[in-house]
Amino acid sequence: GMTWYGPIFGKIWMKENGITQAQMEEGKKKGMKGMAKQMILAFIGSMITAFVTSNFLTYTGVTTIDKGLWFAVFMWLGYVATTQTLNATLWEGKSWKLYFINIAYYLVQMGIFTAILVSWK
């Protein structure tokens, strides 16, 4: 996430969320203490996603990376691209550019989770 929302899409993400450089500098002054709670909660969320994905892979019998990546695409399409992020765009006035940055991040994340989990089994 730090790479995706930092050097890759950070400036576009900031613009689309209305975050100024001054706000970013203020956050940097607070350092890790200011973000510790969010980072811990994001880590826990990622671990839950990995756990659930692992169980779904077991239940569906997916054992190869290519099938695992297709599995990730379908899970992403059904449960990520069409739910919360889309609703934020449709009903909360978020931009389509932000929508695509966010859903692409989750597609990459799910693909990585799935590839790692299938490789371990």
C-alpha positions in Angstrom: 0.0 0.0 0.0 2.8 2.4 0.8 4.3 2.0 -2.6 1.0 2.1 -4.5 -0.3 5.2 -2.7 3.2 6.7 -2.4 5.5 6.9 -5.4 3.2 5.2 -7.9 -0.1 7.0 -7.5 0.5 9.2 -4.4 0.2 12.6 -6.1 -2.9 11.6 -8.1 -4.5 10.0 -5.0 -3.8 13.2 -2.9 -5.4 15.4 -5.6 -8.5 13.2 -6.0 -9.0 13.1 -2.2 -8.4 16.9 -1.8 -5.3 16.4 0.4 -2.8 19.2 0.2 1.0 19.0 0.4 0.8 21.0 3.6 -1.5 18.3 5.2 1.0 15.7 4.1 3.9 17.6 5.7 1.9 18.0 8.9 1.4 14.2 8.9 5.1 13.6 8.3 5.9 15.8 11.4 3.8 13.5 13.5 5.7 10.5 12.1 4.8 6.9 12.7 3.1 7.8 16.0 0.4 9.6 14.1 -0.2 6.7 11.8 0.5 3.7 14.1 -3.2 2.9 14.8 -4.1 3.1 11.1 -1.2 0.9 10.1 -1.9 -1.7 12.7 -5.6 -1.8 11.6 -4.7 -2.0 7.9 -2.3 -4.9 8.7 -5.0 -6.7 10.6 -7.4 -6.1 7.7 -4.9 -7.6 5.3 -4.3 -10.6 7.5 -8.1 -11.2 7.7 -8.3 -10.9 3.9 -5.4 -13.4 3.5 -7.0 -15.8 6.0 -10.4 -15.7 4.2 -8.8 -16.1 0.8 -6.8 -19.1 2.0 -10.0 -20.7 3.2 -11.8 -20.0 0.0 -8.8 -21.5 -2.0 -9.0 -24.6 0.2 -12.8 -25.0 -0.2 -12.7 -24.5 -4.0 -9.7 -26.8 -4.5 -7.5 -24.2 -6.3 -4.0 -25.5 -6.2 -2.1 -23.8 -9.1 -1.0 -20.2 -9.5 -2.8 -19.6 -12.8 -6.1 -20.9 -11.3 -5.4 -18.9 -8.2 -5.0 -15.7 -10.2 -8.3 -16.3 -12.0 -9.8 -16.9 -8.6 -8.4 -13.6 -7.4 -9.9 -11.8 -10.4 -13.3 -13.2 -9.8 -13.3 -12.5 -6.1 -12.1 -9.0 -6.8 -14.7 -8.4 -9.5 -17.5 -9.7 -7.3 -16.6 -8.4 -3.9 -14.3 -5.4 -4.4 -14.8 -3.6 -7.8 -18.6 -3.7 -7.4 -19.1 -2.8 -3.7 -17.8 -0.2 -1.3 -15.4 1.6 -3.7 -18.0 1.8 -6.4 -20.6 3.0 -4.0 -18.2 5.8 -2.8 -17.9 6.9 -6.4 -21.6 6.7 -7.2 -23.1 8.1 -4.0 -20.3 10.1 -2.2 -19.0 12.0 -5.1 -15.6 10.4 -5.3 -13.9 10.6 -8.7 -13.7 7.7 -11.2 -10.0 8.2 -11.3 -9.8 7.5 -7.5 -12.1 4.5 -8.0 -9.7 3.0 -10.6 -6.6 3.7 -8.5 -8.2 2.0 -5.5 -9.7 -1.0 -7.2 -6.5 -1.7 -9.1 -4.6 -1.7 -5.8 -7.0 -4.4 -4.5 -6.7 -6.5 -7.6 -2.9 -6.5 -7.3 -3.1 -7.2 -3.6 -5.5 -10.1 -4.1 -3.4 -11.5 -6.9 -0.3 -11.4 -4.7 -2.1 -13.0 -1.7 -3.5 -15.7 -3.9 -0.2 -16.5 -5.6 1.6 -16.7 -2.3 -1.1 -18.8 -0.6 -1.3 -21.3 -3.5 2.5 -21.6 -3.6 2.5 -22.6 0.1 -0.1 -25.4 -0.3 
